[in-house]
Amino acid sequence: MVVLNLKAVFSTLGALVFFLGVALLLPMGIGLWYGEASWWSFGATALVAVVLGGGAWRGLGGTASQDLRVREGFAIVALAWLVLSLVGALPFLLGGVLDSFTDAFFETMSGFTTTGATILGGAGNPNIEEVPHAHLFWRSLTHWLGGMGIIVLTLAILPILGVGGMQLFKAEVPGPSADKLTPRVRETAKRLWLIYVGFTVIQVVFLLPVMGWFEAVNHAFATMATGGFSTENGSVGQYNSGYIDWIITAFMFMAGINFALHFRLLRGQSITVFKDTELRVYAGICVVATVLVSLTIWEPVVAWLPNTAGMERSFAGYATFQEALRFGAFQVVSIITTTGFGSADYEVWPALAIGVVFLLFFVGGMAGSTAGGVKVIRHILVYKNSFKELRQLIHPQAMIPLRLNGAVVSSDIMRNVLSFVVLYIACITIGTAVMNILGYDLLSAIGVAISCVGNVGPAFGLFGPTENYADIPAVGKWVLSILMMAGRLEIFTVLILFVPSFWRR
């Protein structure tokens, strides 16, 4: 007995591949603009994607009349990220940028999931500056499309999913629950993307005085998607510009905020926005962590701190507090929003600063933002639930509701949150074990696992902010790619496909 409506699933996947083919025309145009011979790799991939994707879409009758249930929604989203990454990897191979399909797939999956982990610059792969403009633009474009979600983008411009659209929206939008801004999901998607495009354009305008248009667009794409791919091997730090650091810091912070709150703020509902508990906690964590890190990396404080394990210092600290604040704020916001841009090597900072940065790897941005990670709202709910249980022990007969923003949180949502945390830790454990088996030390193994599941990018040890992922064996790259996808799609969307009952009525 057929459990899934396979016609609806493959028809929708065909539509998404068709759209991907259209998107590939943009980097092809960039290649032609710069006179790069590899432009054809995007044209060829686009042709294949448009013909095969469009054929599957139209040949199976489209999806307008298909009633997509929750099962189809989860299947389409999970399979879409896999299929789109497989197709999106082809230009790297056809253009001669990368020799290995594993590397091409890893780079593309890292882009679509907005992880920002790269294999460029190591193991015989070209440095980022040596990569053609077309391919650099494609890396950033995968970020930008994946940031808000290529599924939501398709909902916004192609009215093909009908009544089943909300199932896809629920499965793709980050956070415990999808916040519908308007009654119709297609209108919701359009408004989300209008805000997203608007912020991107504004950031480009702010960066143009100090960057070329190509660099400004690429960094804006990566910032708003909280991705982290840069056009420079030394990331944002290579520009050594306080102006650039502060502009990107501000937009990373905004990208880590629930886009539903941006929407409400634009509608003049500022009071409800600033009363939001998650926003207050998110901003508070950023401020407290920034102050702690900035003080710890300030020269007078560094000189006062004891040496780590009695070893000679390799980091003298920043001479002025303004400079320490600039680097501290940038790295704090970059890590908590899982953007992963680097303006400094945080691994040479004092132990306290490294410890704060490490803890931020487990936080993430707000639900409904483009950021990855656990999300601030889940931390709040776990904290509130823990104290609720303590009070329940003292007053076992009392009815103690769990509230957030004045509303009672249902037991279903709380169960979902706790299950997510358990599965999140399980994914990190699996990633750590695999990397340990491949011969990596514990710090590097757990760092890269946390980074990939949380979609951060840089990690610790051999995968710090100045390193790359090029030397990881092929099996490790495939495992990390799946972990990136699981993290980006909130764990459940991917893992549910491995539950036997999902395939039974």
Secondary structure, 3 states (H helix, E strand, C coil): CCCCCHHHHHHHHHHHHHHHHHHCHHHHHHHHHCCCCCHHHHHHHHHHHHHHHHHHHHHCCCCCCCCCCHHHHHHHHHHHHHHHHHHHCHHHHHCCCCCCHHHHHHHHHHHHCCCCCCCCCCCCCCCHHHCCHHHHHHHHHHHHHHHHCHHHHHHHHCCCCHHHHHHHHHHHCCCCCCCCCCCCHHHHHHHHHHHHHHHHHHHHHHHCCCCCHHHHHHHHHHHHCCCCCCCCCCHHHHHCCHHHHHHHHHHHHHHCCCHHHHHHHHCCCHHHHHCCHHHHHHHHHHHHHHHHHHHHCEHHHHHHCCCHHHCCCCCCCECCHHHHHHHHHHHHHHHHCCCCCCCCCHHHCCHHHHHHHHHHCCCCCCCCCCCCCCCHHHHHHHHHHHHHHHHHHHCCCCCCCCEECCEECCHHHHHHHHHHHHHHHHHHHHHHHHHHHCCCCHHHHHHHHHHHHCCCCCCCHHHCCCCCCCCCCHHHHHHHHHHHHHHHCCCHHHHHHHCHHHHCC
